[in-house]
Amino acid sequence: MKKVKIVFQIISAVAFVFTLNSCTTEKKTEEHNHADMKLPEVLKVNEAESSAKLSSELVCMVNDAFMGKKQFPVPFEDKMYYGCCEMCVDRLKNNKKLRYATDPLTGKEVDKAKAFIVLKDSNTGAVWYFESESNYNKYFEQNKL
């Protein structure tokens, strides 16, 4: 019985450290792996729609990363943001900088809740936020992504 208790405590500690580590950084790290991402399925759906747009609800807007599954909804000022954990929910509500990004084409500030979100790097799950699909298409054409 004592061994079971010790094993349970070790597992709990590891789970806590993993959760804390994955939700405390502004940007995605290699340690937060995307093993559950379903990139091929998502990309097939987007190709059928002839768009590279990702569903906002699949993106952690604190880590700016595609997570491959629905995230925690964060309603704020009649808009919807998404975070991967409760800490992200609190951070999105309390930090305006996390609710906005910079459009790679224009350099303008973009509200993540209204943005056209695309996958930047399929290895890390990093995303870009564009003001519009038109901006994304222009950027894609200029940079031949």
C-alpha positions as YAML, in Angstrom:
chain: A
units: angstrom
residues:
- id: 1
  name: MET
  ca: [0.00, 0.00, 0.00]
- id: 2
  name: LYS
  ca: [2.88, 2.33, 0.83]
- id: 3
  name: LYS
  ca: [4.46, 1.72, -2.62]
- id: 4
  name: VAL
  ca: [1.18, 2.55, -4.36]
- id: 5
  name: LYS
  ca: [0.97, 5.83, -2.45]
- id: 6
  name: ILE
  ca: [4.54, 6.76, -3.39]
- id: 7
  name: VAL
  ca: [3.97, 5.91, -7.06]
- id: 8
  name: PHE
  ca: [0.78, 7.98, -7.06]
- id: 9
  name: GLN
  ca: [2.65, 10.94, -5.52]
- id: 10
  name: ILE
  ca: [5.40, 10.69, -8.13]
- id: 11
  name: ILE
  ca: [2.90, 10.54, -11.01]
- id: 12
  name: SER
  ca: [0.99, 13.51, -9.56]
- id: 13
  name: ALA
  ca: [4.18, 15.55, -9.24]
- id: 14
  name: VAL
  ca: [5.25, 14.79, -12.82]
- id: 15
  name: ALA
  ca: [1.81, 15.71, -14.15]
- id: 16
  name: PHE
  ca: [1.84, 18.97, -12.19]
- id: 17
  name: VAL
  ca: [5.31, 19.93, -13.47]
- id: 18
  name: PHE
  ca: [4.32, 19.14, -17.07]
- id: 19
  name: THR
  ca: [1.16, 21.25, -16.82]
- id: 20
  name: LEU
  ca: [2.99, 24.12, -15.18]
- id: 21
  name: ASN
  ca: [5.77, 24.02, -17.78]
- id: 22
  name: SER
  ca: [3.43, 23.91, -20.76]
- id: 23
  name: CYS
  ca: [1.31, 26.85, -19.68]
- id: 24
  name: THR
  ca: [3.78, 29.36, -18.29]
- id: 25
  name: THR
  ca: [5.71, 30.34, -21.40]
- id: 26
  name: GLU
  ca: [4.66, 32.96, -23.91]
- id: 27
  name: LYS
  ca: [5.88, 30.89, -26.85]
- id: 28
  name: LYS
  ca: [5.72, 27.19, -27.54]
- id: 29
  name: THR
  ca: [8.69, 25.09, -26.49]
- id: 30
  name: GLU
  ca: [9.89, 21.76, -27.79]
- id: 31
  name: GLU
  ca: [8.91, 20.18, -24.45]
- id: 32
  name: HIS
  ca: [5.21, 20.76, -25.15]
- id: 33
  name: ASN
  ca: [4.72, 18.14, -27.78]
- id: 34
  name: HIS
  ca: [1.89, 17.93, -30.24]
- id: 35
  name: ALA
  ca: [1.51, 14.16, -30.31]
- id: 36
  name: ASP
  ca: [-2.26, 14.48, -30.38]
- id: 37
  name: MET
  ca: [-2.28, 16.90, -33.33]
- id: 38
  name: LYS
  ca: [-4.21, 15.75, -36.33]
- id: 39
  name: LEU
  ca: [-2.52, 17.90, -38.95]
- id: 40
  name: PRO
  ca: [-3.30, 15.73, -41.97]
- id: 41
  name: GLU
  ca: [-7.03, 15.66, -41.12]
- id: 42
  name: VAL
  ca: [-7.15, 19.40, -40.51]
- id: 43
  name: LEU
  ca: [-5.25, 20.18, -43.68]
- id: 44
  name: LYS
  ca: [-7.54, 17.93, -45.75]
- id: 45
  name: VAL
  ca: [-10.57, 19.79, -44.45]
- id: 46
  name: ASN
  ca: [-8.93, 23.12, -45.20]
- id: 47
  name: GLU
  ca: [-7.93, 22.04, -48.71]
- id: 48
  name: ALA
  ca: [-11.55, 21.07, -49.36]
- id: 49
  name: GLU
  ca: [-12.54, 24.57, -48.30]
- id: 50
  name: SER
  ca: [-9.65, 25.93, -50.42]
- id: 51
  name: SER
  ca: [-8.31, 27.75, -47.40]
- id: 52
  name: ALA
  ca: [-5.38, 27.36, -45.03]
- id: 53
  name: LYS
  ca: [-7.43, 28.79, -42.16]
- id: 54
  name: LEU
  ca: [-7.34, 26.95, -38.84]
- id: 55
  name: SER
  ca: [-10.33, 26.87, -36.54]
- id: 56
  name: SER
  ca: [-9.74, 29.32, -33.68]
- id: 57
  name: GLU
  ca: [-10.97, 26.80, -31.15]
- id: 58
  name: LEU
  ca: [-8.03, 24.51, -31.98]
- id: 59
  name: VAL
  ca: [-5.42, 27.18, -31.18]
- id: 60
  name: CYS
  ca: [-3.99, 28.13, -27.79]
- id: 61
  name: MET
  ca: [-3.81, 31.89, -28.14]
- id: 62
  name: VAL
  ca: [-1.36, 32.25, -25.24]
- id: 63
  name: ASN
  ca: [1.19, 29.88, -26.75]
- id: 64
  name: ASP
  ca: [0.24, 30.83, -30.34]
- id: 65
  name: ALA
  ca: [0.10, 27.16, -31.22]
- id: 66
  name: PHE
  ca: [-2.22, 24.78, -33.03]
- id: 67
  name: MET
  ca: [-3.17, 22.11, -30.48]
- id: 68
  name: GLY
  ca: [-5.20, 19.73, -32.65]
- id: 69
  name: LYS
  ca: [-8.17, 19.62, -30.29]
- id: 70
  name: LYS
  ca: [-10.71, 22.06, -28.86]
- id: 71
  name: GLN
  ca: [-9.29, 24.49, -26.33]
- id: 72
  name: PHE
  ca: [-10.87, 26.22, -23.33]
- id: 73
  name: PRO
  ca: [-13.15, 29.02, -24.58]
- id: 74
  name: VAL
  ca: [-12.42, 32.42, -23.07]
- id: 75
  name: PRO
  ca: [-15.24, 34.91, -23.64]
- id: 76
  name: PHE
  ca: [-14.01, 38.48, -23.30]
- id: 77
  name: GLU
  ca: [-15.67, 41.75, -24.42]
- id: 78
  name: ASP
  ca: [-18.16, 39.93, -26.71]
- id: 79
  name: LYS
  ca: [-15.34, 38.01, -28.44]
- id: 80
  name: MET
  ca: [-14.05, 34.46, -28.03]
- id: 81
  name: TYR
  ca: [-10.44, 33.57, -27.36]
- id: 82
  name: TYR
  ca: [-8.99, 30.12, -26.60]
- id: 83
  name: GLY
  ca: [-6.40, 28.74, -24.20]
- id: 84
  name: CYS
  ca: [-5.03, 25.28, -23.50]
- id: 85
  name: CYS
  ca: [-5.45, 25.33, -19.71]
- id: 86
  name: GLU
  ca: [-6.99, 27.28, -16.84]
- id: 87
  name: MET
  ca: [-3.81, 29.36, -16.47]
- id: 88
  name: CYS
  ca: [-4.12, 30.41, -20.12]
- id: 89
  name: VAL
  ca: [-7.75, 31.36, -19.53]
- id: 90
  name: ASP
  ca: [-6.75, 33.70, -16.71]
- id: 91
  name: ARG
  ca: [-3.85, 35.15, -18.69]
- id: 92
  name: LEU
  ca: [-6.03, 35.88, -21.73]
- id: 93
  name: LYS
  ca: [-8.55, 37.72, -19.58]
- id: 94
  name: ASN
  ca: [-5.91, 39.78, -17.80]
- id: 95
  name: ASN
  ca: [-3.28, 40.53, -20.46]
- id: 96
  name: LYS
  ca: [-4.25, 42.49, -23.57]
- id: 97
  name: LYS
  ca: [-0.93, 41.66, -25.27]
- id: 98
  name: LEU
  ca: [-1.95, 37.98, -25.36]
- id: 99
  name: ARG
  ca: [-5.20, 38.80, -27.16]
- id: 100
  name: TYR
  ca: [-3.43, 40.59, -30.02]
- id: 101
  name: ALA
  ca: [-0.81, 39.65, -32.61]
- id: 102
  name: THR
  ca: [0.94, 41.33, -35.51]
- id: 103
  name: ASP
  ca: [-0.19, 40.65, -39.09]
- id: 104
  name: PRO
  ca: [2.97, 39.36, -40.89]
- id: 105
  name: LEU
  ca: [2.00, 41.21, -44.09]
- id: 106
  name: THR
  ca: [1.09, 44.66, -42.81]
- id: 107
  name: GLY
  ca: [2.63, 44.80, -39.35]
- id: 108
  name: LYS
  ca: [-0.75, 45.93, -38.01]
- id: 109
  name: GLU
  ca: [-2.10, 44.80, -34.67]
- id: 110
  name: VAL
  ca: [-4.68, 42.02, -35.10]
- id: 111
  name: ASP
  ca: [-7.26, 40.84, -32.58]
- id: 112
  name: LYS
  ca: [-6.70, 37.07, -32.32]
- id: 113
  name: ALA
  ca: [-10.45, 36.50, -31.87]
- id: 114
  name: LYS
  ca: [-11.08, 38.00, -35.33]
- id: 115
  name: ALA
  ca: [-7.90, 36.86, -37.07]
- id: 116
  name: PHE
  ca: [-7.41, 34.58, -40.05]
- id: 117
  name: ILE
  ca: [-5.20, 31.96, -38.36]
- id: 118
  name: VAL
  ca: [-2.83, 29.71, -40.33]
- id: 119
  name: LEU
  ca: [-0.21, 27.14, -39.46]
- id: 120
  name: LYS
  ca: [3.28, 28.61, -39.62]
- id: 121
  name: ASP
  ca: [5.30, 25.51, -38.65]
- id: 122
  name: SER
  ca: [3.83, 22.01, -38.61]
- id: 123
  name: ASN
  ca: [6.72, 20.71, -36.46]
- id: 124
  name: THR
  ca: [6.05, 23.04, -33.54]
- id: 125
  name: GLY
  ca: [2.41, 23.92, -34.20]
- id: 126
  name: ALA
  ca: [3.27, 27.64, -34.36]
- id: 127
  name: VAL
  ca: [0.62, 29.84, -35.97]
- id: 128
  name: TRP
  ca: [0.34, 33.22, -37.66]
- id: 129
  name: TYR
  ca: [-2.54, 35.64, -37.28]
- id: 130
  name: PHE
  ca: [-3.56, 37.66, -40.32]
- id: 131
  name: GLU
  ca: [-6.06, 40.50, -40.44]
- id: 132
  name: SER
  ca: [-7.84, 38.79, -43.35]
- id: 133
  name: GLU
  ca: [-7.66, 35.93, -45.82]
- id: 134
  name: SER
  ca: [-6.68, 38.48, -48.44]
- id: 135
  name: ASN
  ca: [-3.64, 39.49, -46.37]
- id: 136
  name: TYR
  ca: [-2.68, 35.83, -45.98]
- id: 137
  name: ASN
  ca: [-2.98, 35.25, -49.74]
- id: 138
  name: LYS
  ca: [-0.84, 38.32, -50.50]
- id: 139
  name: TYR
  ca: [1.78, 37.23, -47.98]
- id: 140
  name: PHE
  ca: [1.75, 33.69, -49.39]
- id: 141
  name: GLU
  ca: [2.16, 35.01, -52.94]
- id: 142
  name: GLN
  ca: [4.99, 37.39, -52.00]
- id: 143
  name: ASN
  ca: [6.88, 34.77, -50.00]
- id: 144
  name: LYS
  ca: [5.98, 31.63, -51.98]
- id: 145
  name: LEU
  ca: [5.40, 29.64, -48.79]
...
